[in-house]
Amino acid sequence: MKNIFVILTFILIISLSSCTTLIKGLSDSLYEQKDIVLVEQGAPSYLILVEGLIRSEPKNKQYLITGIQMFSAYSSAFIKEDDRKKIFADKTKEWGIKLLRTYYGYVKYEKTEDREKKEVAFQSFLKSLTKNDVENVFWAANAWIMWILTNLDSTDAFIELPIAKALIDRVYKLDDKYYYGAPHLYYGVFYGAFPKDFGGNLEKAKEEFDIALKLSGDKFLATKLFYANFYLKPKNDKKEFERVVREVIDFDLEQYPSLRLINTVAKKQAEEMLANINEMFFDDVN
């Protein structure tokens, strides 16, 4: 099976003129895979290739987006060690910033030193974005937010939070239904993950998760896991948490073949969450 990835890698290397099309095809193939072990063993070769392509063309938006997607997915699915997760998050955040630097307005913001003028430049950049920019800005913001969630023990994460949230805010306004309602999902995570002093609010988290769940339907199982982790867990609602997690575990993957791998990973994570449920909740004293 590993030979398949070697052959595909070779084809990609000698076909640079059509790399974007081939990468998309291989990405789609990976997302439809049933064998998660095959993906775990074979994907690293592909990740190395994508990283190499990004180094050769650091302003290629499709390469950057693919790198963010694949490295984030692999880290979420297979990386357990916190130190390694941070390495992956550092890399995808770097690519997210490179993606933003393909915009003149963002480069101008970075180069502006005066604090007030810098804020004006950032707001001007945000206003310049249109619906055509949603994909680029969303994945850049996604990488930044994942970096923040991986580094909650660092003050830098809280310092950079307003920038990442502002990017998601703009995506939210331009196309709140993008990627199965992901902008609402991230609002839910934001309100559920952070304390009140940093904007956290469980009631608002519930409102956003409800919209995200409606938009994603049963297709995108990760939405349910985020809902469980960032709303039901903080609410200490063990019964509903278990119900939602079991719903993910019992889901028929063949309903949506194009999301088979992502949903397989979600089911795997749901099984781990269920196995550790007693450690995640405290019993009511009353």
Secondary structure, DSSP 8 states (H G I E B T S, - for coil): -HHHHHHHHHHHHHTGGGHHHHHHHHHHHHHT-S-HHHHHHHHHHHHHHHHHHHHHSTT-HHHHHHHHHHHHHHHHHH---HHHHHHHHHHHHHHHHHHHTTSHHHHHHHH--SHHHHHHHHHHHHHH--GGGHHHHHHHHHHHHHHHHHTTTSHHHHHHHHHHHHHHHHHHHH-TTHHHHHHHHHHHHHHHHS-GGGT--HHHHHHHHHHHHHHHTTT-THHHHHHIIIIITTTT-HHHHHHHHHHHHT--GGG-GGGHHHHHHHHHHHHHHHHTHHHH------
